[in-house]
Amino acid sequence: MAVRNRDRFSTATRLKLLGEQTAERVYRSQTKRQARRSRLTGRAALLVLVVCSLVVALAYPIRQYVSQRAEIAEQRQKQAEHRENVERLRDEKARWQDDAYAEQRIRDRLHYVMPGETGFTVIDPQAADRHRPDGGGTDRPWYSNVWDGIDKADGSGAAGRPDDN
């Protein structure tokens, strides 16, 4: 024990102990600095909070702005289409002001003929079949055709009433 106590208070032992303590302190301070560097500081946290709040605050107005710009573009496209339609209708109105055009269109639509001309109509039997694929309903009473028309217009397809055939 006496050797130990003497060793304990010797200069070499003290210097060795002091060096170990100093190395331990340096190591602890470096570890603390590294830990401090890796952690978020108060200023950085405040900056992140401000940036996030700005993003949240501006997200809705920016989305509205983008959607309104798209709607404006769509309305401009519709306006251009309507202008083209107006121009087409103005051209058609101007053509109808011409008596020769009006006469020609009336003759085509209403099958009018001028005095001295012979009018005729060509009947195509295949065209009649194309217009009436169900045979036209000529073999049924007129009220059955009326009910079928009402059912077709109503969209029910005659599901609620019995067949009159």
C-alpha positions in Angstrom: 0.0 0.0 0.0 2.8 2.3 0.7 4.1 1.8 -2.8 0.8 2.7 -4.2 0.4 5.9 -2.1 3.9 6.9 -3.1 3.0 6.2 -6.8 -0.2 8.1 -6.4 1.5 11.3 -5.4 4.5 11.1 -7.7 5.0 13.7 -10.4 4.8 11.2 -13.3 1.6 9.8 -12.1 0.2 13.3 -11.6 1.2 14.4 -15.1 -0.2 11.2 -16.6 -3.5 11.8 -14.7 -3.6 15.4 -15.7 -3.0 14.5 -19.4 -5.8 12.0 -19.3 -8.1 14.5 -17.7 -7.2 17.1 -20.3 -7.6 14.7 -23.2 -11.0 13.8 -21.7 -12.0 17.4 -21.5 -10.9 18.1 -25.1 -12.8 15.1 -26.3 -15.9 16.1 -24.4 -15.8 19.7 -25.7 -15.4 18.5 -29.3 -18.3 16.1 -28.9 -20.4 19.0 -27.5 -19.4 21.2 -30.4 -20.3 18.6 -32.9 -23.6 17.9 -31.2 -24.3 21.7 -31.1 -23.5 22.0 -34.8 -25.7 19.2 -35.8 -28.6 20.6 -33.8 -31.0 23.2 -35.1 -30.3 26.7 -33.7 -33.1 29.0 -32.6 -32.6 31.3 -35.6 -32.7 28.5 -38.0 -35.8 27.1 -36.5 -37.5 30.5 -36.7 -36.4 30.8 -40.4 -37.8 27.4 -41.2 -41.1 28.3 -39.4 -41.3 31.6 -41.3 -40.7 29.9 -44.7 -43.2 27.2 -44.0 -45.9 29.7 -42.9 -45.2 31.7 -46.1 -45.6 28.6 -48.2 -48.9 27.7 -46.5 -50.1 31.3 -46.7 -49.3 31.6 -50.4 -50.4 28.1 -51.6 -54.1 28.9 -51.9 -53.8 32.3 -53.6 -51.3 30.9 -56.1 -53.6 28.0 -56.9 -56.5 30.4 -57.4 -54.3 32.5 -59.7 -53.4 29.5 -61.8 -57.0 28.3 -62.1 -58.2 31.8 -63.0 -55.6 32.1 -65.7 -56.7 28.8 -67.1 -60.3 30.0 -67.0 -59.4 33.3 -68.7 -57.7 31.3 -71.5 -60.8 29.1 -71.9 -63.0 32.2 -72.0 -60.8 33.8 -74.7 -61.0 30.6 -76.8 -64.8 30.6 -76.5 -64.9 34.3 -77.4 -62.8 33.6 -80.6 -65.2 30.8 -81.5 -68.2 33.0 -81.0 -66.7 35.7 -83.1 -66.1 33.2 -85.9 -69.7 32.1 -85.5 -70.9 35.7 -85.7 -68.9 36.3 -88.8 -70.3 33.1 -90.4 -73.8 34.2 -89.6 -73.2 37.7 -91.0 -71.9 36.1 -94.2 -75.0 33.9 -94.4 -77.2 36.9 -93.8 -75.5 38.8 -96.6 -76.0 35.9 -98.9 -79.7 35.7 -98.1 -80.0 39.4 -99.0 -79.1 38.4 -102.6 -82.3 37.5 -104.4 -80.7 34.8 -106.6 -79.3 32.9 -103.6 -82.7 33.2 -101.7 -84.6 31.9 -104.8 -82.2 29.0 -105.2 -82.4 28.0 -101.5 -86.2 28.3 -101.5 -86.5 26.1 -104.6 -84.2 23.5 -103.1 -85.9 23.3 -99.7 -89.5 23.7 -100.7 -89.3 22.1 -104.2 -90.7 25.1 -105.9 -90.7 25.4 -109.7 -90.9 28.5 -111.8 -93.8 28.8 -114.3 -93.0 26.8 -117.4 -90.7 24.4 -115.6 -91.6 20.8 -115.0 -91.0 19.6 -111.4 -90.3 16.1 -110.5 -89.1 14.1 -107.4 -87.0 11.0 -107.6 -88.0 8.4 -105.0 -85.3 6.0 -103.9 -86.8 2.9 -102.3 -83.6 2.1 -100.5 -83.6 5.5 -98.9 -87.1 4.9 -97.4 -85.8 1.7 -95.8 -82.8 3.5 -94.4 -85.0 6.1 -92.7 -87.4 3.6 -91.2 -85.5 0.5 -90.0 -88.6 -0.8 -88.0 -90.8 -0.9 -91.1 -92.3 2.5 -90.2 -95.1 1.1 -88.0 -97.6 1.2 -90.8 -99.2 -2.1 -89.8 -100.0 -0.9 -86.3 -102.7 1.6 -85.2 -101.6 5.2 -84.9 -101.9 5.4 -81.2 -99.3 2.6 -80.8 -96.9 4.7 -82.8 -97.7 7.7 -80.6 -97.1 5.7 -77.4 -93.8 4.4 -78.8 -92.7 7.9 -79.6 -93.6 9.0 -76.1 -91.7 6.1 -74.6 -88.6 6.8 -76.7 -88.7 10.4 -75.7 -89.1 9.5 -72.1 -86.3 7.1 -72.2 -88.2 4.3 -70.6 -88.2 2.1 -73.7 -91.8 0.9 -73.1 -90.7 -1.1 -69.9 -93.9 -0.3 -68.0 -96.6 -1.3 -70.5 -97.4 -4.4 -72.4 -96.7 -4.8 -76.1 -99.6 -3.8 -78.4 -98.6 -6.0 -81.3 
